[in-house]
Amino acid sequence: MLTIPITPSVEFDAALVRRLTQAGPRYTSYPSADRFQSGFGEADYRSGVAARRAGAEAGAGAGAGAGQARGLSLYVHIPFCQSLCYYCGCNKIITQDRSKAVQYLDYLEREIELQGALFAGMNRVEQLHFGGGTPTYLDDAQMDGLLASLRSRFAFAADEEGEFSVEIDPRTVTPERMHVLRRQGFNRVSLGIQDFDPAVQRAVNRVQPYEQTAAVLAAARDAAFRSVSVDLIYGLPCQSPASMAVTLEQVIGLKPDRLALYNYAHMPHLFKSQGLIDAATLPDPETKLTMLALCIERLTAAGYVYIGMDHFALPEDDLARSQREGRLHRNFQGYSTHAESDLVALGVSAISSVGGCYSQNEKSISAYYAALDAGRLPVARGVTLDVDDHLRRSVIGKLMCDFELDFASLDASQPAIPGGAAAYFAPELERLRPLEQQGLLRMDSAGIQVTLRGRLLIRNICMAFDRYLHAQADTGPPPRRYSATI
């Protein structure tokens, strides 16, 4: 099939995507979350924080202010939703019983107190993200109380310096509440849309009129939010290229600053609620490819820059600027503009990245509560990175964010690489030869450059550097389940 150049930031080749798509990690972390170990516990997490503190103190001793170089990123998980969206695979609790949120907030405050004590003196928050579930399930007073608790334990950067975001369901907020959220300190907002077509909305149990969403987005602009992001999903039941074209026209007309475009993966064996979707109404793989091509074409024609994976942004948005300036980072919330921040995650199932380790909280609400009742952090599993993990994380991060890897820069930042990056990764570079031959990347003695047609398949490229994926079957971990790379 003829390759169609769509924009200077990405190129869509349907035949290539069809041939190379496979299951693979999303690399919001390396090692990926399925590699976390249950033997990792609170003591390991505290050791990671202690290492972070030692590094900060060493930096402070090296020069005035050096110890303050790394800020913090906070993630707060609010698991509650009023109703069930059939496609959703998030950790969530569907309930109309508001007392459950009251109880959850009590326990969340206990966790905030424990984490705040751990990070005392090195707790300047430069990035905050409320996710879910539905964070706006909380009412104004509950949100005020939660934010007050966070501010009592952590120092926050000024509004003009920090990025403080909240996910909202437009069905749960009024335009007036958007102004309240801004006054509460949020300066970025993410709106779930998924699709504006009424038939699709009914099929996934998420009826959300265009006018309702447009009013909320307009209110966000009026309230002076610095950035507005929206989520779309392609591959939902009853979707077609024609219906998707209408949704895209409406979304582009709203002109959000950022946009995430997710591929729906139908896995009812993993996510029970997806069994409520009539599989016969799902678009086939070829139709999904057509919709993906349409989305990329329409969004880039409207001026959006392809950031990577599922993300697009207007050129003037901080996300696009960070990518141009080499400051882009990837974590469990996706792409981030705060590359040097440790991530402290609060709430059930939340994942932290601190001081060379990843840790995940208990996934069940009862286990989460039991840990806090015992006076301990609710860490359920995690992993401490070794030297090789750190190196590969750096490589994968560079490729995911910058679409290139410079060996000299990598050698300078990782002086412990035996023989230099090119020699150390010789087996990985050989694995990339077939992808190079198919036009996904270019390699030479200086490094790796991902081509425009390779950007959509960046996960395939990164998988070559994943030692866990390439461990021998008889000694390595058991097979894992991942989403398709496209």
PATOR-816104 format. One record per atom (N, C-alpha, C, CB): x, y, z; residue in one letter. Coordinates in steps of 0.1 Angstrom, whole numbers, plus 5000, padded with zeros to 4 digits. Glycine has a CB too. Example, Ala and Ser with C-alpha at 12.3 -4.5 7.8 and 13.67 -1.06 7.14 Angstrom:
2
513249435078A;512349555078A;513249675078A;511349555090A;512849785071S;513749895071S;512950005079S;514149945057S;
***
This chain:
486
500849885000M;500050005000M;500950125000M;499050005012M;500550224993L;501250354992L;501350425006L;500650454982L;502550465010T;502750535022T;502150675020T;504150545027T;501350725030I;500750855029I;501450945039I;499250855031I;502251045035P;502751145044P;501651235049P;503951225038P;501551235063I;500451315068I;500851445074I;499751235079I;501951445082T;502551565087T;504051555089T;501851595101T;504651665091P;506151655094P;506351585108P;506751795094P;505351555116S;505651495129S;505351345129S;504851565139S;504651285119V;504351145119V;503851105105V;503151115129V;504050975102E;503650925089E;502950795090E;504950905079E;501750785084F;500950665086F;501150575074F;499450695088F;501550445077D;501650345066D;500850225071D;503150305064D;499650205065A;498750105070A;499349965068A;497450115062A;500049945057A;500549805055A;501649775066A;501149795041A;502449875069L;503449855079L;502849835093L;504349975080L;501849915096V;501149895109V;500549755110V;500150005112V;499849715099R;499149585099R;500149475101R;498449575085R;501349495095R;502349385095R;503049375109R;503349405084R;503249485115L;504149495127L;503449505140L;505149605126L;502149535140T;501549555153T;501549415161T;500049605152T;501849425174Q;501849315183Q;501649355197Q;503249245181Q;501549255206A;501349295220A;502649345226A;500749175228A;502549445234G;503749495240G;503549595251G;504649565229G;504449625260P;504349715271P;504149865266P;505549715280P;503449945274R;503250085271R;504450165276R;501950135276R;505250115284Y;506450175289Y;506150305296Y;507450205278Y;505150305304T;504950415314T;505950395325T;503550415320T;506550285326S;507750255335S;508650155328S;507250205349S;509850145332Y;510750035329Y;511549995342Y;511650065317Y;511449875346P;510649765341P;509149795342P;510949635349P;508349735333S;506949755333S;506249695345S;506349695320S;505049745348A;504349715361A;504149565363A;503049785362A;504049485352D;503849345354D;505049275359D;503449285341D;506149345360R;507449285365R;507549315380R;508649345358R;506649395386F;506749425400F;506649295408F;505649525404F;507349295420Q;507349175428Q;506649195441Q;508849135431Q;505849095446S;505149105458S;506049105470S;504148985459S;507349065468G;508249065479G;508749205483G;509448985476G;508549295474F;508849435476F;507849495486F;508949525463F;508249565497G;507249615507G;507649755511G;507149525518G;507049785522E;507149925528E;508649955531E;506349945540E;509349865536A;510749885540A;511649915527A;511349765547A;511349855516D;512049875504D;511650015499D;511649775493D;510450055500Y;510050195496Y;510750295504Y;508550205496Y;510750275517R;511450375526R;512950385523R;511250335541R;513550275519S;514950275515S;515150355502S;515450135512S;514150345493G;514150435481G;514050575484G;513050395472G;513250615494V;513050755498V;514350805505V;511850775507V;514950715513A;516150745520A;517350775510A;516650635529A;517350695499A;518350715489A;518150845482A;518350605478A;516850885479R;516451005473R;516951125482R;514951015471R;516751115495R;517151215505R;518651235505R;516551185519R;519351115505A;520851125505A;521351195493A;521450985506A;520751165481G;521151235469G;520851385470G;520451175457G;519651425476A;519351565477A;520351635486A;517951585482A;520751575497E;521651635507E;523051645501E;521651555519E;523451545493A;524751545486A;524751665476A;525051415479A;523651675469G;523551785459G;523651925466G;522351775451G;522951935478A;522952055485A;524352095490A;522052045497A;525151985494G;526552015498G;527452055487G;527051895505G;527052015474A;527852055463A;527752195458A;527551965451A;526652265463G;526452405459G;525152455463G;526552415443G;525052585465A;523752645469A;522652605461A;523952795470A;521552555467G;520352515460G;520352395452G;520052625451G;521552325451A;521652205443A;520752095447A;523052155442A;520552085461G;519651975466G;518251995463G;519851975481G;517852115458Q;516452135454Q;516152115440Q;516052285458Q;517152055432A;516952045418A;515851955414A;518251985412A;515551845422R;514451755419R;513151795427R;514851615422R;512151825420G;510851855426G;510151725428G;510051955418G;508851735432L;508051615434L;506851625425L;507551605448L;506351515420S;505051505413S;504151415422S;505251435399S;502951465425L;501951395433L;500851345424L;501451485444L;500551215426Y;499351155419Y;498351115430Y;499651045410Y;497051155429V;496051115438V;494951035431V;495451235446V;494750915436H;493750825429H;492450835436H;494250685428H;491350875429I;490050875435I;489250775427I;489351025433I;488950655433P;488450545425P;486950545422P;488750425432P;486150645427F;484650635427F;484150685414F;484050705438F;483050625409C;482250665397C;480850645401C;482650585384C;479950735395Q;478550725397Q;477950615389Q;477850855394Q;478450595377S;477950495368S;479050425361S;476950555358S;478750305355L;479750225348L;479850255333L;479450075351L;481050285329C;481350295314C;481850155310C;482450405311C;481150085301Y;481449945299Y;482849925294Y;480449895288Y;483450015287Y;484849995281Y;485950005291Y;485050095270Y;485650055303C;486750105312C;487449985319C;486150195323C;488849995319G;489649905326G;490349955338G;490649845316G;489950075343C;490650135354C;490250075367C;490250285354C;491050095378N;490650055391N;489550155396N;491850055401N;488350105398K;487250195401K;486250125410K;486550235388K;485450205417I;484350155425I;483050235421I;484650185440I;482050155416I;480850215411I;479850225423I;480250135399I;479450335427T;478550345438T;477850485439T;479350325451T;476650475444Q;475850605447Q;475950635462Q;474450585442Q;476650545469D;476750565484D;477850665487D;476950435491D;477550785489R;478550895491R;479350875504R;477951025491R;478850795513S;479550775526S;480850695523S;478750695536S;480950625512K;482150545509K;483350645506K;481950455497K;482950755499A;484050855497A;484450925509A;483450965487A;483550945519V;483951005532V;484950915539V;482751025541V;484750785539Q;485650685545Q;486950685538Q;484950545545Q;486950685525Y;488150675517Y;489050795519Y;487850665502Y;488450915520L;489151035523L;489851035536L;488251155522L;489250975546D;489850955559D;491150875558D;488850895569D;491050765551Y;492250685550Y;493350755541Y;491850545544Y;492850825531L;493750895522L;494550995530L;493050965510L;493951065539E;494651165547E;495651095556E;493651235556E;495350975561R;496450905568R;497650875560R;495850765574R;497450835547E;498550805538E;499350935535E;498050745525E;498551045533I;499251175531I;500151215543I;498151285529I;499651185555E;500451215567E;501751135567E;499651195579E;501651005564L;502850915564L;503850955553L;502450775562L;503350985541Q;504151025530Q;504751165532Q;503451025517Q;503951255538G;504451385541G;505651385550G;503351475546G;505551305561A;506651285570A;507851235564A;506251195582A;507751145555L;508851085548L;509651185539L;508450965539L;508851275533F;509451375524F;509651515530F;508551385512F;509551525543A;509751655549A;511151715545A;509651635565A;511051835541G;512251905537G;512651895523G;513451855546G;512051805516M;512351785501M;510951755494M;513351665499M;509951835498N;508651805493N;507951915485N;507751775505N;508751985477R;508152085468R;507452025456R;509252185464R;506152035456V;505351975446V;505352065434V;503951945451V;505752025422E;505752095410E;504752045400E;507152095403E;504151925403Q;503151865395Q;502251785403Q;503851775384Q;500951805401L;499851735408L;498851685398L;499151825419L;498451565400H;497351505391H;496451425399H;498051425380H;495151465398F;494051385403F;493451295392F;492951475410F;493451165394G;492951075385G;491950975391G;494050995378G;491350885383G;490350795388G;490150675379G;489150875390G;488850625381G;487750675387G;487350815382G;487950685401G;486650885390T;486151025387T;486551115398T;484651025384T;487551195398P;487951285409P;486851375412P;489151365405P;486051425402T;484951515405T;483751445411T;484551585392T;483851315415Y;482851255423Y;482851315437Y;483251095425Y;483951375441L;484051445453L;483351575452L;485551465458L;482651625462D;482051755462D;483051865465D;480751765471D;482651985464D;483552105466D;484152095480D;482752235464D;483452065490A;483952065504A;484951955506A;482852055514A;484651835500Q;485651725501Q;486851755494Q;484951595496Q;486751815482M;487951855474M;488751955482M;487551915460M;488152055488D;488852155496D;489552085508D;487852255502D;488951995514G;489551925526G;490751845521G;488551845533G;490651775510L;491751695505L;492951785501L;491251605493L;492651885494L;493751975490L;494452045502L;493252085480L;493652075512A;494152135524A;495152035531A;493052185534A;494751915531S;495551805537S;496851795530S;494851675537S;496851795517L;498051785508L;498951915511L;497751785493L;498352025512R;499152145514R;499752155528R;498352275510R;499052095537S;499652095551S;500852005552S;498552045561S;501051915543R;502151815544R;503251835533R;501651675543R;502851905522F;503751935511F;503752075507F;503351845499F;504952125503A;505052265498A;504752265483A;506452325501A;503952355479F;503552355465F;504152475457F;502052365463F;504652445445A;505152555437A;504052655434A;505752505424A;504452775430A;503452875427A;502652835415A;504053015424A;501452895413D;500552855402D;501252865389D;499252935403D;501952975387E;502652995374E;503752905371E;503053145373E;504252835381E;505352745380E;504952595379E;506352755391E;503952565386G;503552425387G;502452385377G;503052395401G;502252255376E;501252195367E;500352115376E;501852115355E;499152165378F;498252095387F;496952065380F;497952195399F;496751935377S;495651895368S;494651805375S;496251825356S;493451795369V;492451715375V;491651655363V;491451785384V;491351525364E;490451465354E;489051485358E;490751305352E;488151515348I;486751535351I;485951465341I;486451685351I;484751425346D;483751365338D;482751485335D;483051245344D;482651535323P;481751655321P;480351635325P;481751685306P;479951505327R;478551475332R;478351505347R;478151335329R;479551525354T;479451545368T;479751685373T;480451445375T;480051775364V;480351905368V;479552005360V;481851935365V;479352125366T;478652235359T;479752335355T;477552305369T;479352435346P;480352535343P;480752615356P;479652635333P;479852625365E;480152695378E;481252625385E;478952715386E;481152495385R;482152415393R;483552425386R;481752265394R;483652445373M;484952465367M;485652585373M;484752485352M;484852695376H;485452805383H;485952775397H;484452925383H;485152695404V;485552645417V;486852565417V;484452565424V;486952475407L;488152395406L;489352485403L;487952295395L;489152585395R;490352675393R;490752755405R;489952775381R;489752795413R;490052865426R;490652775436R;488752925431R;490352645435Q;490952545444Q;492452525440Q;490252415443Q;492952565429G;494352555426G;494652475414G;495052505437G;493752415408F;493952335395F;494152435384F;492852235392F;495152415375N;495352505364N;495352425351N;496752575365N;495152295351R;495052215339R;493852115342R;496352135335R;493152085331V;492051995332V;491951895321V;490752075333V;491551775324S;491451675313S;489951625313S;492351555316S;489351635302L;487951595300L;487851465293L;487151705293L;487051365298G;486751245291G;485651275281G;486351135301G;485851235268I;484851245258I;484551105252I;485251345247I;485551045247Q;485550915241Q;484950915227Q;484850815250Q;483650965226D;482950975213D;481751055215D;482650835207D;481351135205F;480151215206F;478951155200F;480351355200F;479151045193D;478050975185D;477050915195D;478550875175D;475750945195P;474750895205P;474750745205P;473450955202P;474850675193A;474750535193A;475950465200A;474650485178A;477050525198V;478250475205V;478150495220V;479550545199V;477650615224Q;477550645238Q;476550545245Q;477050795240Q;475450515238R;474550425244R;475150285245R;473250415236R;475950245235A;476550115235A;477550095246A;477250085222A;478150205251V;479150195262V;478650245275V;480450265258V;477350285275N;476750335288N;477350465292N;476750235299N;477650555283R;478150685287R;477450795278R;479750685285R;476350835281V;475550925273V;476051065278V;474050915275V;476551145269Q;477251265272Q;477051365260Q;478751255275Q;475951445260P;475751535248P;476851625245P;474451615251P;477051655233Y;478051745228Y;477951885236Y;478051765213Y;476751935236E;476452065242E;476952075257E;474952095241E;476751965264Q;477151955278Q;478751965279Q;476751825285Q;479451895271T;480851895271T;481452035266T;481451785262T;480752085256A;481252215251A;481052325261A;480452255238A;479952315269A;479752425279A;480852415290A;478352405286A;481252285294V;482252275304V;483552315299V;482352125309V;483952285287L;485152325281L;485252485280L;485452265267L;484152545276A;484152685275A;484252755289A;482752735269A;483752685299A;483852735313A;485352725317A;482952665322A;486052615313A;487452605317A;488252715310A;487952465312A;487952755298R;488652865292R;488352995300R;488152885277R;487053015303D;486653135310D;487253145324D;485153145311D;487553025330A;488153025343A;489653035343A;487752895350A;490253045331A;491653065329A;492452945332A;492153185337A;491952825329F;492852705330F;493852715319F;491952575328F;495152685322R;496252705313R;496152605301R;497552695320R;495652485304S;495552385293S;494352295295S;496852295294S;493752255284V;492552175284V;492852055275V;491252245280V;492751935281S;492951805274S;491751725272S;494151725280S;491551655262V;490351565260V;490851425256V;489451625250V;490051325260D;490351185256D;489351135246D;490251095269D;489851065236L;488950995226L;489350855225L;489051065212L;488450765221I;488750625219I;488250585206I;488150535231I;489150515198Y;488650455186Y;488650305187Y;489550495174Y;487650235180G;487450095181G;486250055191G;488650035186G;485450155195L;484350125203L;483150065195L;483850255210L;482250005202P;481049945195P;480250055187P;480149875204P;479850015176C;478950105167C;479750215160C;477850165175C;481050225163Q;481850335156Q;482050295141Q;483150355163Q;482250395133S;482550385119S;483450495115S;481250365110S;484150495104P;484850605100P;484050735098P;485550575087P;482750715093A;481850825091A;481550885104A;480650785084A;481150805114S;480750865127S;482050925134S;480150755136S;483150865132M;484350915138M;484751055132M;485550825137M;484451065119A;484751195113A;483951315119A;484451185098A;482651275122V;481851385128V;482351415142V;480351335129V;482751315150T;483251345163T;484551435162T;483551215171T;485451395153L;486651475151L;486351615148L;487551405141L;485451635139E;485051775135E;484651855147E;483951775124E;483751795155Q;483251855167Q;484451885177Q;482151775174Q;485251785179V;486451805189V;487351915184V;487151675191V;487751905171I;488652015166I;488052145167I;488951975151I;486752155166G;486052285167G;486152335181G;484552275164G;486252245191L;486452295205L;487852335208L;486052175215L;488852295200K;490252325200K;490852305214K;490352475196K;490852185219P;491552155232P;493052165229P;491252015237P;493852195240D;495252215239D;495952085236D;495852285251D;495451975243R;496051845241R;494951745238R;496751805254R;495251635233L;494351525230L;494951395231L;493751555215L;494251305237A;494751165238A;493751075230A;494851115253A;494350995222L;493550905213L;493950765216L;493850945198L;492950695222Y;493250555227Y;492650455218Y;492850535241Y;493350335217N;492750225210N;492050135220N;493950145203N;490750115217Y;489950025226Y;490449875224Y;488450045223Y;490849815235A;491149675235A;490049595242A;492549645241A;489349515234H;488249435240H;488849315247H;487249395229H;488849315261M;489449205268M;488449175280M;490849235273M;487249125277P;486349095288P;486848985298P;485049045282P;487848905294H;488348805303H;489148875314H;489248705296H;489648995311L;490349075321L;489549185328L;491549145315L;488649245320F;487749345326F;486349305324F;488049485318F;485749265335K;484349205335K;483349295328K;483949175349K;483449435330S;482449525325S;482449525310S;482649665330S;483549485303Q;483549485289Q;482649375283Q;484949465284Q;482349275292G;481449175287G;480049225285G;481349065298G;479749345289L;478449405287L;478349465273L;478149515297L;479449475266I;479449525252I;479149405242I;480849585249I;478349435233D;478049335222D;479149335213D;476649375215D;479949225213A;481149215205A;480849225190A;481849085208A;479649185186A;479249185172A;479149335167A;477949125170A;479149425176T;479049565171T;480349635171T;478149645180T;481449565174L;482749625174L;483349635160L;483749545183L;484049735156P;484549755143P;485749645141P;485149895140P;485849595129D;486949495127D;488249565126D;486649415114D;489349495126P;490749555126P;490949645114P;491749445125P;490449615102E;490749705091E;489949835093E;490249635078E;488749835098T;488049955101T;488750035111T;486549925105T;489249975121K;489950045132K;491250115126K;490449945143K;491950045117L;493050115110L;492650235102L;493750005101L;491450215095T;490950335088T;490650455097T;489750295080T;490050425109M;489750525118M;490950595124M;488850475129M;492050505127L;493250565132L;493850655121L;494250455135L;493950615109A;494450705098A;493650835097A;494450625085A;492350825098L;491450935098L;491751035109L;490050895098L;491950985121C;492151065133C;493551135131C;492250975146C;494551065127I;495851125125I;495851235115I;496951025122I;495151205104E;495051305093E;494351425097E;494351235080E;493151415103R;492351525107R;493051615118R;490951485112R;493651545128L;494251615139L;495451695134L;494551525150L;496351625127T;497551695122T;497251805112T;498551595116T;496151785104A;495751895095A;495252015102A;494751835085A;494751985114A;494252095122A;495352165131A;493152045132A;496552115129G;497652185135G;498252115148G;497252315139G;497751995151Y;498251925163Y;499551855160Y;497151825168Y;500451855169V;501651785168V;501551645174V;502851865175V;502051545167Y;502051415173Y;503151405183Y;502251305162Y;502851385196I;503851375206I;504451245208I;503251425220I;503551145206G;504051005207G;502850915213G;505250995216G;502950785211M;501950695216M;500550745212M;502050685231M;499750785222D;498350825219D;498150975219D;497450765229D;499251055221H;499151195224H;499451295213H;500051225236H;498551405213F;498751515204F;498651645212F;497651505192F;499251745207A;499151875214A;499351985203A;500251885225A;498752105206L;499052215198L;500452265200L;498052335202L;501052325190P;502552355190P;502852445202P;502952425178P;501952535206E;502252625217E;502052565231E;501452755215E;501552445232D;501252385245D;502652345251D;500352265243D;502652335264D;503852305271D;504352165268D;503652305286D;503452075264L;503851935261L;504751935248L;502651845259L;504252015238A;504952025225A;506252095227A;504152085215A;506252205235R;507452285237R;508552195245R;507152405246R;508052115254S;508952035262S;509651925253S;508251965273S;508851875243Q;509451785234Q;510451845225Q;508351715226Q;510151965220R;511152035212R;512452065219R;510552165206R;512352095232E;513452135240E;514152015247E;513052235250E;513651895245G;514251775250G;513951755265G;515751775249G;512851815270R;512551805284R;511351715287R;512251945290R;510951645277L;509751555279L;510051435286L;509151515265L;509151385294H;509251265303H;508051185302H;509551305318H;508151055305R;507050965305R;506850895318R;507150865293R;505650895324N;505450825336N;504050765336N;505550925349N;503550725348F;502250645348F;501050735344F;502050595362F;501250865343Q;500150945338Q;500350985323Q;500051075346Q;501250925317G;501550945303G;502751035301G;500351015296G;502651135292Y;503751225290Y;503751345300Y;503751275275Y;504851385304S;504951485314S;506051585311S;505251425328S;505851715315T;506851815313T;507851825324T;506151945311T;507751745334H;508551755346H;509451635347H;507751775359H;510551635339A;511351515337A;512151475350A;512351545326A;512451565359E;513351535370E;512551515383E;514351645372E;511251495382S;510451485394S;510251335398S;509151545392S;510451305411D;510051175416D;508551185417D;510651145431D;507851065416L;506451055416L;505950985429L;505950985403L;505251055437V;504651005449V;503150985446V;504851095461V;502650855446A;501250825443A;500550785455A;501250715432A;499350845457L;498450825469L;497150765465L;498250965476L;496650675473G;495350615470G;495550465466G;494650685460G;494350395466V;494350255462V;494850235448V;492850205463V;495750135447S;496350085434S;497350185428S;495250065424S;497650305434A;498450405428A;499950355428A;498350535436A;500650405418I;502050355416I;502950475417I;502250295402I;504050465426S;505050565428S;506350525421S;505250585443S;507150635419S;508450615413S;509450705421S;508550635397S;510150655430V;510950735439V;512350665441V;510250755452V;513350745440G;514750705444G;515150565439G;514750695459G;514850545426G;515350415420G;514450295423G;516750385425G;513250315427C;512350205428C;510950245424C;512350155443C;510150145420Y;508750165418Y;507950085428Y;508350105403Y;506850145433S;506050075443S;504550095439S;506350115457S;503749995442Q;502350005439Q;501549975452Q;501849905428Q;500550065455N;499650045466N;498749925464N;498850165469N;498249875475E;497249765475E;496149795465E;496649745489E;495749695457K;494649715447K;493249715452K;494849615436K;493049635463S;491749625469S;491549725480S;491449485474S;490349785481I;490149885491I;490249835505I;488749945489I;489849705507S;489949655520S;491449635525S;489249515521S;492249585516A;493649575519A;494349705521A;494449495508A;493949805513Y;494449945514Y;494149995528Y;493850035503Y;492849985532Y;492450025546Y;493149955557Y;490950015547Y;493349825555A;493949735566A;495449785568A;493949595562A;496149815557A;497549855559A;497549985567A;498149875545A;496750085564L;496750215571L;496250195585L;495850315563L;495350105587D;494850075601D;496050025609D;493749975601D;496949955603A;498149905610A;499250005611A;498649785603A;498950125606G;499950235607G;501050225597G;500450235621G;500850155586R;501950145577R;501550185563R;502449995576R;502450225554L;502150255541L;501650135533L;503450315533L;500650155525P;499950045519P;500649985506P;498550085515P;501949965507V;502749915496V;502449765494V;504249945498V;502049725482A;501749585480A;502849515472A;500449575473A;503449585463R;504549525455R;505349635448R;503849435444R;506449595442G;507249695435G;508549635430G;507549815445G;509549715427V;510849665423V;511849775425V;510749625408V;513049735429T;514149825430T;515049805417T;515049795443T;515349915410L;516049905398L;517549875400L;515850035390L;518149795392D;519549775392D;520149865382D;519949625390D;521549855381V;522249945371V;521749935357V;523749925372V;521549805353D;521049785339D;519649835337D;521049635336D;518749825347D;517449875346D;517450025344D;516549845359D;518250095352H;518350245351H;518850275337H;519350295361H;519750205331L;520350235318L;519250215307L;521550155315L;518550105308R;517550075298R;516350165300R;517049925299R;516050205312R;514950305314R;515250435307R;514650325329R;516550475308S;516950595302S;516850585286S;518350635306S;517250475281V;517250455266V;515750455262V;517850325263V;514950375268I;513550365264I;512850505265I;512750265272I;513150575276G;512550705278G;512950805267G;512950765292G;514150805263K;514650895253K;513950865239K;516150885251K;513850735236L;513150695224L;511650725224L;513350545221L;511050705235M;509550735236M;509250885235M;509050675249M;510150965241C;509951105242C;510551185231C;510451165255C;511751155227D;512551235217D;512651165203D;513951255222D;512251045202F;512350965189F;513850955184F;511451025179F;514750965194E;516150955190E;516950915202E;516651085184E;518150855199L;519050825210L;520450855205L;518950675213L;521150945213D;522450985210D;523450915219D;522651145211D;524350825213F;525150745221F;526150825229F;525950655212F;526650935224A;527651015231A;526951075244A;528251125222A;525751125242S;525051185254S;524751075264S;523751255249S;524350965259L;524050855269L;525350815276L;523450735261L;526450805269D;527750765276D;528050875286D;528850755266D;527851005283A;528151105292A;527351105305A;528051245286A;526051065303S;525151065315S;525250935322S;523751095310S;525750835316Q;525850705322Q;527250655321Q;524850595316Q;528250705329P;529650675327P;529950535330P;530450765335P;529050465337A;529450325341A;529150225329A;528650285353A;528750265317I;528450175307I;529750105302I;527750245295I;529849975304P;531049905299P;531249915284P;531049755304P;532349975280G;532649985266G;531850085258G;532449855260G;530950155265G;530150255258G;528850195253G;530850305246G;527850285250A;526450245247A;526450155235A;525650365245A;527150185224A;527050105212A;527449965214A;527850175201A;528549945222A;529049815225A;528149735234A;530449815230A;527649805245Y;526849745255Y;525549695249Y;526549845266Y;524949775239F;523649735233F;523849675220F;522849855232F;524949615217A;525149545204A;524049445201A;526549485204A;523649355210P;522549265207P;521249335204P;522349165218P;520949435211E;519749515209E;519749585195E;519549615220E;520849635191L;520949695178L;520749595167L;522349765177L;521249475169E;521049375159E;519549345158E;521849245162E;518849345170R;517349315169R;516649425161R;516849305183R;517249545161L;516549655154L;516849655139L;517049785160L;517749565134R;518049565120R;516849545111R;519149465117R;516049445114P;514849425106P;513949545105P;514049305110P;513749615117L;512949735117L;513649855109L;512649785131L;514949855109E;515649955101E;515449925086E;517149955104E;515449805083Q;515249765069Q;513849795064Q;515549615067Q;512949805073Q;511549835070Q;511249985071Q;510549755078Q;512250065074G;512150205074G;511650275087G;511250245063G;511650195098L;511250255110L;512250345117L;510750145120L;513550325114L;514550395121L;515850395112L;514850345135L;516750485116R;518050485110R;519150475121R;518350615102R;520150395119M;521250375129M;522550395123M;521150235135M;523450465130D;524850475126D;525650475139D;525050605118D;526950515138S;527850515150S;527450615160S;529250535145S;526650715156A;526250825165A;525050785173A;526050955157A;524150705168G;522950665176G;521850625167G;522550785183G;520650645172I;519450595165I;518450715163I;518650495174I;517950715151Q;516950825147Q;515650755142Q;517550925136Q;514550775150V;513350715145V;512750795134V;512350705157V;512350725123T;511750795112T;510250835115T;511850715099T;509750915106L;508350955108L;507450835107L;507951055097L;507750745099R;506850625098R;507050535110R;507150545085R;508250545116G;508450455128G;507850505141G;509950445130G;507450635141R;506950695154R;505650625159R;506650845152R;504750585150L;503550515155L;503950385161L;502550505143L;505050325157L;505450195162L;506650205172L;505850105150L;506650315179I;507750335188I;507850225199I;507650475195I;506750165203R;506750065213R;507549935207R;505350025217R;507349905195N;508049795189N;509549825190N;507649775174N;509949945187I;511449975188I;511949965202I;511650125182I;511150015211C;511650015225C;511749865231C;510750095234C;510849785225M;510849645230M;512149575228M;509749565223M;512949615218A;514249555215A;515149575227A;514849615203A;514949675235F;515849705247F;515349645260F;516049855248F;514149575259D;513549525272D;514149385274D;512049515270D;515049375284R;515749245287R;514749145292R;516849265296R;513749185299Y;512749095304Y;511949025293Y;511749165314Y;511649095283L;510949035272L;511748935265L;510449145262L;513048955265H;513948865257H;514648765266H;514948945250H;514248755278A;514848645287A;514448505281A;514348665301A;515248415283Q;514948275278Q;513748225285Q;516148185279Q;512948155277A;511648105283A;511848015295A;510948025272A;512947935295D;513047845307D;513647905319D;514047735303D;514148035318T;514648095330T;513948235332T;516148125328T;513248275323G;512648405324G;511248405330G;512448475310G;510548515332P;509248525338P;508148465329P;508848675341P;507048425334P;505948365326P;505448465315P;504848315334P;504748425305P;504248515295P;503348615301P;503448435285P;503348735295R;502648855300R;501548895290R;503548975303R;500548965295R;499549015286R;499649165285R;498148985292R;499749205272Y;499849345269Y;498849385259Y;501349385264Y;498649515257S;497849565247S;498649565234S;497249705250S;497949585222A;498549585209A;499349715208A;497549575198A;500449715202T;501349835200T;500649935192T;502649795194T;499749905183I;498849995176I;497449945177I;499350015161I;
***
